[in-house]
Amino acid sequence: MVMRDEELPYLRRCVELAAEALESGDEPFGSVLVSGDGTVLAEDHNRVASGDRTRHPEFELARWSAAHMSPAERAAATVYTSGEHCPMCAAAHAWVGLGRIVYVASSEQLASWLAELGVPAPPVRTLPVAEIAPGVTVAGPVPGLADEVKELHRRFHRGHR
């Protein structure tokens, strides 16, 4: 499935949230949860600088949706995100029954950017959502915005050496 033009504002907001995370000293990831009718329900950015490495925005939105939405509402919703879900977040997304994922940058892109920057590999393998949650519909990457996300990661990792 491909991204539609009317989804671009949600993705731009994800990049803004990633920049907010960076400005607060955190890794640049941001996500937005949107209902089936296009209403923004919740948004968040990375909060792993606190020491809790599970504080990814996609995981937080999955938790939020489980507490505030019916199963049918979750299935109709879309999670927009600056980066493709990691395995932990993809599993949480699937377990709570959320709908589509639309991401700006893929896990493959992120892994290559981090390798270029000399960042050590994470403790969990970088995998595409489809390998973790094959029933979830995924769209991405978004070329123009992916360059912006790459720059945010470059800034973060250059500042943390």
N, C-alpha and C positions, 0 to 999 in steps of 0.2 A: 504494500500500500504506500502511496506517495503522500507527501505533505501538500496541503492545499494553501493557496495564497492567504486566505482569511485566518490561517493559523500563525502566520508570521508574527503578529503582535505578542502572542503568548510566548513564542520562542525568544523574541527580543527581550521580554521581561525576564526570562530565564537567564539571559546573558547579563542583564542588569543585576539580578540577584547574585550571580556568580561574582560580579565586580564588587558588590556589597560585602560578600564573604571575604574577598581578598582585602578590601579596605579595613575589615575588622581583624585581619591577621590570620584568616583561615584559608583553606584550599578553595579555589574558585569553582564552586558548583552551585547551581540554582535550579529550582523546579517549581512548577505551577500545576495545580489540580483544577481541571475544568469540567463542569457538568456536561451532560449530553446536550443541553440547550445553549452551551457557550458561556455560562456564568462561571467566573473565577470563584472557586470555593475556598482554596487555601494555597499558600505559597511558603517556601522556606529556602534557606541556603545552608551550605555546609556549616557544621558546628563542631568539627572534630578537634579543633585546637584546645577544647576543654579537657582533652585526654580520653574521651569516650569516642573511639574510632567508629562506632556504629551510628553516630549522629549525622547520617547522610540525609539530604532533603527528601529523596525518594522514599526512604524508609519511614521518615516522619509523616509523609503524606499518606502512605499506606496505613499507618497506625491511625491517623486522623480519619481517614475514610471508613475504617472499620468501626470507629466509635460514633460517627455522625451520619453515615449513609446506609441506605438499604442495599441488599445485594443487587437489585436491579439498577439502582442509581450508580453503584460502583461499576457495574458492567458497562454502562453507557458513558462513563467518564473517560477522560484522556489525561494522561500525565505528560506534560511538556517538560523537557529538561535540557540543561546545557550539555550534559554528557550522558551517553548510554548507561543504563543501570549496571552497576556491578552485580556479581552473582548474589550477594546478600539482598540487595534491593530488588533484583528481578524476582527472587523467590518470594519476598514479602508482597510484592505487587501481585504475583500469581495466587498466593495463598489467600489474600483478601478479595480476590476476584475483580480487580480493576480492569478496565478496558485497554484501549490503545496506549502505546508509548510513542511519543515523537521526540526525537533527540537532535541536538545541533551537531555534536561530535560523537563519533563512534568509539567504542572501546579500543578498536584497532588503531584509530588515529591517535588516541590518547597514549596508548602504549608506545607508539613510534615517537611521539613528541617527547615523552619522558626519557626514552632511550637516547634521543638526540641531546637532551639536556644532561645526561649522565646520572639520572635519578635511579636509585636502586629499585628493582622490581618489588611490587607490593607483596605482602604475605599471602594474598589470595590471588589466584590466577585470573587474569583479565579474559573474560569470555563474552561473546555476544549474548544478548537476552535470549535469542532463539535456542541456545544450547541449554539454558537453565529453565526457561518457561516457554516451551514450544507452542503453546496455545495462545500466547499473547501476540497481538498484531503490533508490528513495529515499523516506524518510518524514520528515515534519516540516513545519512547526515545532511546538513544544510550548508553547502559550500561557502557562501559569503560570511555567514555567522560563525562557521567553524574557525575561520582565520582569527576572529575576535577572541574566541575561546582559547585558541592556541596561544595568543599573546598574553592572556590572563595567566595561563599556566606558566609561561616563560617568566613573567614577572614574579609570580609566587616562588618558583624554584630558584630563580637567581637571587632572590632576597633571603632564602633560607639555606644558603651554603656556608 
